[in-house]
Amino acid sequence: MPANSGSSGMLEDNAHVFPVRVYYEDTDAGGIVYYANYLKFAERARTELLRLSGINQSVLISEQGVAFAVRQCSADFLKPARLDDALEVHTRVLQIRGASVEMAQSIKRDGVDMVKVGVKLACMSGFDRPSRIPAPVRAVLLNFVNRKMASLDGT
């Protein structure tokens, strides 16, 4: 049963789950999702994970002067998604360091992995230098890591 749900997705099985519908604009001429759009789906899911947790990225920029930028990204395209497919992006926070966050994302259709994305985000100040992750954001993200660790420990 989801811990929370809404337009920002839901928390389920120690991950954030964000629903995505494949529209015509997401596909190539053959009706298959264009590869770069999977990265857009993953980006939206990361944004909604923060939003669901009470963190608004525009407020981070305007009040804290920091923003997250993708530092490293890998994608493994396993199966194609098609026009009208109902997908889910599952996001897990793997590790948090002083100025970076590592996440694993899986884009699924009917519980089957279609694409796996690994991403390392850097917290940037003024968009040109690394900055420590603000304490409230760090606390929220650590909660996701701790939730995952608790489930692995059986607690």
Phi, psi and omega in degrees: 000132180298142177285331181200146179216169180151192183294340179273006182097198182211163174260126185205134177051045177062028178216160170270132181242123183238121180282142178222132174258137178276119178259166180308318182296343181274351189250165173270189183297338181268004179082013179258141181301127176293134191307320183294336181290335174298323178293326175294317178301316181296320178297315178300318181296319178296319178298317182288331173301313178296315181299315179299331180271005178088015180249120179256122185295328178293328176289321176304316181293311185286324184261327182258343181071024180230157177210158176267138176231144178288123178262323182213141182211137173227148180221134176243110183270107187266316181215149180279142170262156187231167178312133178077357177298144171262114182250163172228135175257116179261124183240130176236137175272121183266315186206144177235130175243185183306315184233015181215160179224135174250135180227152172243134180231141177232126177261120189240152169233122181053039177081359181259131178294126176258316181217139174245132182236131172248134184220141172242122181257140175252136174276123186242141176252128181064014177063015179224356177212149179297149179218148176300144177292128179304144185308315180296323179291316178303316181298318179296313182293321177298327177300321178292319178294315180296323179298317179295314181296321180298320181291327178290328179279349181082016179258000000 
